[in-house]
Amino acid sequence: EKCRSFQSLIPAEERGVLWLCIGAEVLNILLTLTSAIVLGSRVSYHSSGFHWLKVDASVAILMVLAGTVPLQSGFLLPIFPQHKMGVPAVLMLPLVLLGISGLLFIYQEVSNLWSKSAVQNKVVVITDAISGLGKECARVFHTSGARLVLCGKSWERLQRLHDALISVADPSKQTFTPKLVLLDLSDISCVQDVAKEVLDCYGCVDILINNASMKVKGPAHKISLELDKKIMDANYFGPITLTKALLPNMISRRTGQIVLVNNIQGKLGIPFRTAYAAAKHAALGFFDCLRAEVEEYDVIVSTVSPSFIRSYRVHPGQGNWEDSIWKFFFRRLTYGVHPVDVAEEVMRTVRRKKQEVFLANPIPKAAVYLRTFFPEVFFAVVACGVKEKLNVPEEG
C-alpha cells in the first residue's frame, strides 16, 4: 500500500523517465568501475565518500546537457515537450561515459610519453641501484632515455644490473649505456671522492635520486651506539654529503632536481626502529629546509615517502612479538607499496616537479593523521601492539 501511495505521487508520464534514470545511475557506477579497472585507477569505493556525490552530480549534468532538468520533487522532467528527450538522454549516458573513459586513456598515454621525454638525455644518478627499488628506478629511467649513473656497494651486482638493462633495451629507441660507480654511503670518508667520479662521468648531474637506506630492528637499549651511528651515516649523513657535493653543480647551472626516497617513518615513529626512524626524520627535515634554500636557483627538491616497500620475504611467524604489530597496524605484505609503483611515482615526481609525495594506502595515511591530530590515541594503539613482546622469548 505504501508503494502504491508513493507511486501515486509520481505522474504517470514521469515514471518511465524515473526508472530509466535509476537504471542510468546503476549503469554509471558500473561503467565508472570498469573504466577505473581498465585505466588502472586506484579508486576505492569503500573509502571515497565523495565519489557518490560525483556520480549524482555527473548524472544531473549529463541529463541537463541531453535535454532534461531535475525538479524540486527529485524527479526528472524533460525540457522539451512530450518527453521526447527523456529516453535519448538516458541512452546517451553510457556513450558519454565511454567517451570520457577514452579521453582519460588517451591522456594517460600522452602523460606517459611526456614523462619519458622529460628525462631524455638527462643525467640521472641513482644511489643503491642494486636494491629492489633501485633496480626498478634504473629500468624506468633507462627506458625513458636517461643517462644513468648507477651507484652501489657491490660491483658484481652493479654489473648484473648493467647487463640486464642492456639486454632488455629497445633497439628502436635511443638509450645510453649506464655508468657504474662503487659507493657505500655508510662510509662518509669516500663520498666526496665518489661525487667527483660521478661528475666526471658526464660533467654534470640533472637529477639525483637518494635511494640508499639501511634498516635495523630491535629494542632501543639493545642497539649499540656504533650501530646507531652506522644507520645515521647510511640514511642521513651519506645522502646529505653526496647532495652537498653535487649541489654546487646544479646551482651554477641553475637547474636540477634532488629526490629523496624516504619512508613513512620520517613522519611517525614505529616501535623497535628507533635508529631508522630517527635517521628518516632527520633526512626529511634536512631536505624540507633545503627546498626553500635552493628555490631561487631553480633547483627542485622532492621527497617521496612510501609506506613499507613490499618485499618477498615471509612475514613473522606465529608467536613472534612483531607479528602482532604486523597484523594489527601496518601489515607489510598487504598494505606495502610495490617497488614498481614507487619507481613510477618517482618518475611522475620528476616529470611534474612535485615537492612532496606521500605514497601509502589508507591505513598508513590514517596513522599519520591520527599521529598529527590525536597523538594520545596513536600512542595507545601502537603500545597495544608491543605489549605481546613482554611474554615472548627474545630473539637473537
C-alpha positions as CSV (number, residue, x, y, z in Angstrom):
1,E,0.0,0.0,0.0
2,K,2.8,2.4,0.8
3,C,4.4,1.6,-2.5
4,R,1.1,2.4,-4.3
5,S,0.7,5.6,-2.4
6,F,4.3,6.6,-3.2
7,Q,3.8,5.8,-6.9
8,S,0.6,7.8,-6.9
9,L,2.6,10.9,-6.1
10,I,4.6,10.4,-9.4
11,P,2.8,11.5,-12.5
12,A,2.3,8.6,-14.9
13,E,4.2,10.4,-17.7
14,E,7.3,10.7,-15.4
15,R,7.5,7.2,-14.1
16,G,9.3,5.8,-17.2
17,V,11.8,8.6,-17.1
18,L,12.4,8.0,-13.4
19,W,13.1,4.3,-13.8
20,L,15.3,5.0,-16.7
21,C,17.3,7.4,-14.6
22,I,17.6,4.9,-11.8
23,G,19.0,2.4,-14.3
24,A,21.3,5.1,-15.6
25,E,22.7,5.6,-12.0
26,V,23.4,1.9,-11.8
27,L,25.0,1.8,-15.2
28,N,27.0,4.9,-14.4
29,I,28.5,3.2,-11.4
30,L,29.3,0.0,-13.3
31,L,30.9,1.9,-16.2
32,T,32.9,4.0,-13.8
33,L,34.2,0.9,-12.0
34,T,35.0,-0.7,-15.4
35,S,36.9,2.4,-16.6
36,A,38.8,2.6,-13.3
37,I,39.9,-1.0,-13.8
38,V,40.8,-0.5,-17.4
39,L,42.7,2.7,-16.8
40,G,44.5,1.3,-13.7
41,S,42.9,4.0,-11.5
42,R,43.2,3.3,-7.8
43,V,39.6,4.2,-6.9
44,S,38.3,2.9,-3.6
45,Y,34.5,2.8,-3.5
46,H,34.6,1.9,0.2
47,S,36.8,4.7,1.4
48,S,35.8,7.5,-1.0
49,G,32.6,9.1,0.2
50,F,32.8,11.9,-2.3
51,H,32.6,9.5,-5.3
52,W,28.8,9.0,-4.8
53,L,28.3,12.8,-4.8
54,K,30.4,12.9,-8.0
55,V,28.2,10.2,-9.6
56,D,25.0,12.0,-8.8
57,A,26.3,15.3,-10.0
58,S,27.6,13.8,-13.2
59,V,24.2,12.2,-13.9
60,A,22.4,15.6,-13.3
61,I,24.8,17.5,-15.5
62,L,24.6,14.9,-18.3
63,M,20.8,14.9,-18.1
64,V,20.7,18.7,-18.4
65,L,23.0,18.6,-21.4
66,A,20.9,15.9,-23.0
67,G,17.6,17.8,-22.5
68,T,16.3,17.2,-19.0
69,V,16.4,19.1,-15.8
70,P,15.9,17.9,-12.1
71,L,12.6,19.0,-10.5
72,Q,12.4,20.1,-6.8
73,S,10.5,17.0,-6.1
74,G,13.6,14.9,-7.0
75,F,12.3,13.6,-10.3
76,L,13.3,14.5,-13.9
77,L,11.3,16.4,-16.3
78,P,12.3,16.9,-19.9
79,I,12.9,20.4,-21.1
80,F,11.4,19.6,-24.5
81,P,7.6,18.8,-24.8
82,Q,6.1,15.4,-24.9
83,H,9.1,13.8,-23.1
84,K,10.8,13.1,-26.4
85,M,14.2,13.7,-25.0
86,G,13.9,11.7,-21.8
87,V,14.7,8.3,-23.2
88,P,17.5,9.6,-25.5
89,A,19.0,11.4,-22.5
90,V,19.4,8.2,-20.6
91,L,20.6,6.2,-23.6
92,M,23.3,8.8,-24.3
93,L,24.7,8.4,-20.8
94,P,26.7,5.2,-21.3
95,L,28.1,6.6,-24.6
96,V,29.2,9.8,-22.9
97,L,30.9,7.9,-20.1
98,L,32.6,5.6,-22.5
99,G,33.9,8.7,-24.4
100,I,35.2,10.2,-21.2
101,S,36.9,7.0,-20.3
102,G,38.5,7.0,-23.8
103,L,39.7,10.6,-23.3
104,L,41.2,9.7,-19.9
105,F,43.0,6.7,-21.5
106,I,44.5,9.0,-24.2
107,Y,45.5,11.5,-21.6
108,Q,47.3,8.7,-19.6
109,E,49.2,7.5,-22.7
110,V,50.2,11.1,-23.6
111,S,51.3,11.6,-20.0
112,N,53.5,8.5,-20.2
113,L,55.1,9.7,-23.4
114,W,55.6,13.2,-21.8
115,S,57.2,11.6,-18.8
116,K,59.7,9.8,-20.9
117,S,60.7,12.9,-22.9
118,A,61.1,14.9,-19.7
119,V,64.1,12.8,-18.7
120,Q,65.5,12.0,-22.1
121,N,69.2,12.8,-22.3
122,K,69.2,13.9,-18.6
123,V,72.0,12.7,-16.3
124,V,70.3,10.8,-13.6
125,V,72.2,9.5,-10.5
126,I,70.6,6.6,-8.6
127,T,72.1,5.5,-5.2
128,D,71.7,2.0,-4.0
129,A,70.7,1.0,-7.6
130,I,71.2,-2.7,-6.7
131,S,68.2,-2.7,-4.3
132,G,64.7,-3.7,-5.4
133,L,63.6,-0.1,-5.7
134,G,66.9,1.0,-7.2
135,K,66.6,-1.6,-10.0
136,E,63.1,-0.5,-10.9
137,C,64.1,3.1,-10.9
138,A,67.0,2.2,-13.2
139,R,64.7,0.4,-15.5
140,V,62.1,3.2,-15.7
141,F,64.7,5.9,-16.3
142,H,66.8,3.8,-18.7
143,T,63.9,3.0,-21.0
144,S,63.0,6.7,-20.9
145,G,66.4,7.6,-22.5
146,A,68.2,9.0,-19.4
147,R,71.9,8.9,-19.0
148,L,72.2,6.8,-15.9
149,V,74.9,6.8,-13.3
150,L,74.2,3.7,-11.1
151,C,75.8,3.6,-7.6
152,G,76.0,0.6,-5.3
153,K,78.2,-1.3,-2.9
154,S,78.7,-4.4,-4.9
155,W,80.5,-4.2,-8.3
156,E,79.2,-7.7,-9.3
157,R,75.6,-6.8,-8.7
158,L,76.0,-3.5,-10.5
159,Q,77.4,-5.3,-13.5
160,R,74.5,-7.7,-13.5
161,L,72.1,-4.8,-13.4
162,H,74.0,-3.1,-16.2
163,D,73.8,-6.3,-18.4
164,A,70.1,-6.7,-17.6
165,L,69.3,-3.1,-18.7
166,I,71.3,-3.5,-21.9
167,S,69.6,-6.8,-22.7
168,V,66.1,-5.5,-22.4
169,A,66.8,-2.2,-24.2
170,D,64.6,-1.5,-27.2
171,P,66.8,-1.1,-30.3
172,S,64.2,1.3,-31.9
173,K,64.6,3.7,-29.0
174,Q,67.6,5.8,-28.0
175,T,69.2,4.6,-24.8
176,F,72.5,5.2,-23.2
177,T,74.9,2.7,-21.6
178,P,74.7,3.2,-17.8
179,K,77.8,4.3,-15.9
180,L,78.7,2.3,-12.8
181,V,80.2,3.8,-9.6
182,L,81.0,2.0,-6.4
183,L,79.5,3.8,-3.5
184,D,78.9,2.9,0.2
185,L,77.0,5.8,1.8
186,S,77.8,4.5,5.2
187,D,81.5,5.2,4.6
188,I,81.3,9.0,4.7
189,S,85.1,9.4,4.1
190,C,84.7,8.2,0.5
191,V,81.6,10.1,-0.5
192,Q,83.4,13.2,-1.6
193,D,85.7,11.3,-3.9
194,V,82.8,9.4,-5.4
195,A,80.9,12.6,-6.0
196,K,83.9,13.8,-8.1
197,E,83.8,10.5,-10.0
198,V,80.1,10.9,-10.7
199,L,80.7,14.4,-12.1
200,D,83.5,13.1,-14.3
201,C,81.0,10.7,-16.0
202,Y,79.1,13.4,-17.8
203,G,80.3,16.7,-16.3
204,C,77.0,17.5,-14.7
205,V,74.1,16.0,-12.8
206,D,70.5,16.8,-13.7
207,I,68.6,14.5,-11.3
208,L,69.9,12.9,-8.1
209,I,67.8,10.2,-6.6
210,N,68.8,9.4,-3.0
211,N,67.5,5.9,-2.6
212,A,70.1,4.3,-0.3
213,S,68.8,3.0,3.0
214,M,69.8,0.7,5.9
215,K,67.4,-0.8,8.4
216,V,67.7,-2.3,11.8
217,K,65.1,-3.6,14.3
218,G,65.4,-4.1,18.0
219,P,64.8,-2.5,21.4
220,A,66.5,0.8,21.8
221,H,68.5,-0.2,24.8
222,K,70.0,-3.2,22.9
223,I,71.1,-1.3,19.9
224,S,74.7,-0.2,20.3
225,L,75.8,3.4,19.7
226,E,78.1,2.1,16.9
227,L,75.1,0.7,15.1
228,D,73.1,3.9,15.7
229,K,75.9,5.9,14.1
230,K,76.1,3.4,11.1
231,I,72.4,3.8,10.5
232,M,72.7,7.6,10.7
233,D,75.7,7.5,8.3
234,A,73.8,5.4,5.7
235,N,70.4,7.1,5.9
236,Y,71.3,10.7,6.8
237,F,74.9,11.8,6.6
238,G,75.6,9.8,3.5
239,P,72.8,11.2,1.4
240,I,73.3,14.8,2.6
241,T,77.1,14.6,2.0
242,L,76.5,13.4,-1.6
243,T,73.8,16.1,-2.1
244,K,76.1,18.8,-0.8
245,A,78.9,17.7,-3.1
246,L,76.7,17.7,-6.2
247,L,74.5,20.7,-5.3
248,P,77.1,23.4,-6.4
249,N,77.0,22.0,-10.0
250,M,73.2,22.3,-10.1
251,I,73.3,25.8,-8.6
252,S,75.9,27.1,-11.1
253,R,73.7,25.7,-14.0
254,R,70.5,27.0,-12.3
255,T,68.8,23.7,-13.0
256,G,68.4,20.3,-11.4
257,Q,66.2,18.1,-9.2
258,I,67.0,16.2,-6.0
259,V,64.7,13.4,-5.0
260,L,64.8,11.8,-1.5
261,V,63.1,8.4,-1.3
262,N,62.2,8.5,2.4
263,N,59.8,6.4,4.4
264,I,56.6,6.7,6.4
265,Q,58.9,6.5,9.5
266,G,60.0,10.0,8.6
267,K,56.5,11.1,9.5
268,L,55.9,8.9,12.6
269,G,57.9,6.6,14.8
270,I,57.4,2.8,14.8
271,P,58.4,0.7,17.9
272,F,61.8,-1.1,17.8
273,R,63.0,1.0,14.9
274,T,64.4,3.9,16.8
275,A,67.6,4.4,14.9
276,Y,65.9,4.0,11.5
277,A,63.1,6.4,12.4
278,A,65.5,9.0,13.8
279,A,67.5,8.9,10.6
280,K,64.4,9.2,8.4
281,H,63.1,12.1,10.5
282,A,66.4,13.9,10.2
283,A,66.7,13.4,6.4
284,L,63.2,14.7,5.8
285,G,63.9,17.7,7.9
286,F,67.1,18.5,6.1
287,F,65.5,18.3,2.6
288,D,62.5,20.2,3.6
289,C,64.8,23.1,4.7
290,L,67.0,22.7,1.6
291,R,63.9,23.0,-0.7
292,A,63.4,26.6,0.4
293,E,67.1,27.5,0.2
294,V,67.6,26.4,-3.4
295,E,64.3,27.5,-4.9
296,E,65.8,30.8,-6.1
297,Y,68.3,28.8,-8.2
298,D,65.5,26.8,-9.9
299,V,66.6,23.6,-8.2
300,I,63.7,21.4,-7.2
301,V,63.8,19.3,-4.0
302,S,61.3,16.4,-3.9
303,T,60.6,13.9,-1.2
304,V,58.8,10.6,-1.9
305,S,57.6,8.9,1.3
306,P,56.1,5.4,0.7
307,S,54.9,3.2,3.4
308,F,56.6,-0.2,3.6
309,I,58.0,-1.1,0.3
310,R,56.7,-4.6,-0.4
311,S,59.2,-7.4,-0.3
312,Y,59.0,-11.1,-1.0
313,R,60.1,-12.2,2.4
314,V,57.9,-14.3,4.6
315,H,56.2,-12.3,7.4
316,P,57.0,-13.2,11.0
317,G,55.7,-16.5,12.3
318,Q,53.0,-17.1,14.9
319,G,54.0,-16.1,18.4
320,N,56.6,-13.6,17.3
321,W,56.1,-10.3,19.1
322,E,56.4,-8.4,15.8
323,D,53.6,-10.5,14.2
324,S,51.1,-8.6,16.4
325,I,52.3,-5.2,15.1
326,W,52.4,-6.6,11.5
327,K,48.8,-7.8,11.7
328,F,47.5,-5.1,13.9
329,F,48.7,-2.0,12.3
330,F,50.7,-1.9,9.0
331,R,50.6,-5.4,7.5
332,R,53.7,-5.1,5.4
333,L,52.7,-7.5,2.6
334,T,49.1,-6.4,2.4
335,Y,49.5,-2.7,2.6
336,G,53.1,-2.3,1.4
337,V,53.8,-0.5,-1.9
338,H,55.4,-2.5,-4.7
339,P,58.8,-1.2,-5.9
340,V,57.4,-0.8,-9.5
341,D,54.7,1.6,-8.2
342,V,57.3,3.6,-6.2
343,A,59.6,3.8,-9.2
344,E,56.8,5.0,-11.4
345,E,55.8,7.6,-8.8
346,V,59.4,8.8,-8.7
347,M,59.2,9.3,-12.4
348,R,56.0,11.2,-12.1
349,T,57.5,13.3,-9.3
350,V,60.4,14.2,-11.6
351,R,58.2,15.0,-14.6
352,R,55.7,17.1,-12.7
353,K,58.3,18.6,-10.3
354,K,56.3,17.7,-7.3
355,Q,57.7,18.8,-3.9
356,E,56.3,16.1,-1.6
357,V,54.6,12.8,-2.3
358,F,53.2,10.5,0.4
359,L,52.7,7.1,-1.2
360,A,50.6,4.9,1.0
361,N,47.4,3.0,1.4
362,P,44.5,4.2,3.7
363,I,45.8,2.6,6.9
364,P,49.3,4.2,6.9
365,K,47.7,7.5,5.9
366,A,45.2,7.3,8.7
367,A,48.1,6.6,11.1
368,V,49.9,9.8,10.0
369,Y,46.7,11.9,10.5
370,L,46.0,10.1,13.8
371,R,49.5,10.9,15.0
372,T,49.0,14.6,14.0
373,F,45.5,15.3,15.3
374,F,45.1,12.6,18.0
375,P,48.6,11.8,19.3
376,E,47.3,10.2,22.6
377,V,45.2,7.7,20.7
378,F,48.0,6.9,18.3
379,F,50.5,6.2,21.2
380,A,47.9,4.0,22.9
381,V,47.2,2.0,19.7
382,V,50.9,1.5,19.0
383,A,51.6,0.5,22.6
384,C,48.9,-2.2,22.4
385,G,50.8,-3.8,19.6
386,V,54.0,-4.0,21.6
387,K,52.7,-5.5,24.9
388,E,52.8,-9.0,23.5
389,K,56.6,-8.9,23.3
390,L,56.8,-8.9,27.1
391,N,55.5,-12.5,27.1
392,V,57.6,-13.8,24.2
393,P,61.2,-15.0,24.5
394,E,63.8,-12.7,23.0
395,E,65.3,-13.4,19.6
396,G,68.9,-13.2,18.7
